[in-house]
Amino acid sequence: MPETMTLDEKLAISVKACKLYQAGDKEGFSRVIRTAPMPAYLAKIMKEKMGVDYLINGGWNLSEAEAEFGPDWLSR
């Protein structure tokens, strides 16, 4: 299981992503923001609304959802 990211690490990713967005680099923003773990509650909603393929193919960091729901949560 992946290590949990600290709040400071999550904030650093957010700051970096925001700077890229403000600079007009929306691709860079998207790439960077996906490295921060998606909160488990949001991953669950996204699974229901957007589908499993969206989460798998989107390159999202789902470590918090895996920690909360188990490693096989996407296939259930």
C-alpha positions as CSV (number, residue, x, y, z in Angstrom):
1,M,0.0,0.0,0.0
2,P,1.4,3.4,-0.9
3,E,2.5,5.8,1.9
4,T,0.1,8.5,2.9
5,M,1.0,11.9,1.7
6,T,1.4,14.7,4.3
7,L,-0.8,17.8,4.2
8,D,2.3,19.8,3.4
9,E,3.0,17.6,0.4
10,K,-0.6,17.9,-0.8
11,L,-0.5,21.6,-0.5
12,A,2.8,21.8,-2.4
13,I,1.3,19.9,-5.3
14,S,-1.8,22.2,-5.2
15,V,0.4,25.4,-5.2
16,K,2.5,24.0,-8.1
17,A,-0.7,23.1,-10.1
18,C,-2.2,26.5,-9.4
19,K,0.9,28.3,-10.7
20,L,0.8,26.2,-13.9
21,Y,-2.9,27.1,-14.4
22,Q,-2.3,30.8,-13.8
23,A,0.5,30.6,-16.4
24,G,-1.9,29.2,-18.9
25,D,-0.5,25.6,-18.8
26,K,-3.7,23.7,-18.4
27,E,-2.1,20.4,-19.5
28,G,0.6,20.9,-16.9
29,F,-2.0,21.7,-14.3
30,S,-3.9,18.6,-15.1
31,R,-0.8,16.4,-15.0
32,V,0.4,17.8,-11.6
33,I,-3.0,17.9,-9.8
34,R,-3.6,14.2,-10.5
35,T,-0.5,13.3,-8.5
36,A,-2.2,14.5,-5.3
37,P,-4.4,11.7,-3.8
38,M,-8.0,12.1,-4.7
39,P,-10.1,12.1,-1.4
40,A,-11.8,8.8,-0.9
41,Y,-15.3,10.3,-0.8
42,L,-14.7,12.1,-4.1
43,A,-13.2,8.9,-5.8
44,K,-16.4,7.1,-4.8
45,I,-18.6,9.7,-6.3
46,M,-16.4,9.9,-9.5
47,K,-16.7,6.1,-9.8
48,E,-20.5,6.3,-9.7
49,K,-20.9,9.3,-11.9
50,M,-18.0,9.0,-14.4
51,G,-17.2,5.3,-14.3
52,V,-14.3,3.1,-13.5
53,D,-12.6,3.6,-16.9
54,Y,-12.5,7.4,-16.2
55,L,-10.6,6.8,-13.0
56,I,-8.3,4.2,-14.3
57,N,-7.4,5.9,-17.6
58,G,-7.2,9.3,-16.1
59,G,-4.1,8.7,-14.2
60,W,-5.6,9.8,-10.8
61,N,-3.8,9.1,-7.6
62,L,-6.4,6.8,-5.9
63,S,-4.2,5.8,-2.9
64,E,-6.6,7.3,-0.3
65,A,-9.6,5.4,-1.8
66,E,-7.6,2.2,-1.9
67,A,-6.6,2.7,1.8
68,E,-10.2,3.3,2.8
69,F,-12.2,0.9,0.5
70,G,-9.5,-1.8,-0.2
71,P,-7.3,-2.4,-3.2
72,D,-10.1,-4.0,-5.2
73,W,-12.7,-1.2,-4.7
74,L,-12.8,-0.3,-8.4
75,S,-13.8,-3.8,-9.5
76,R,-16.7,-4.0,-6.9
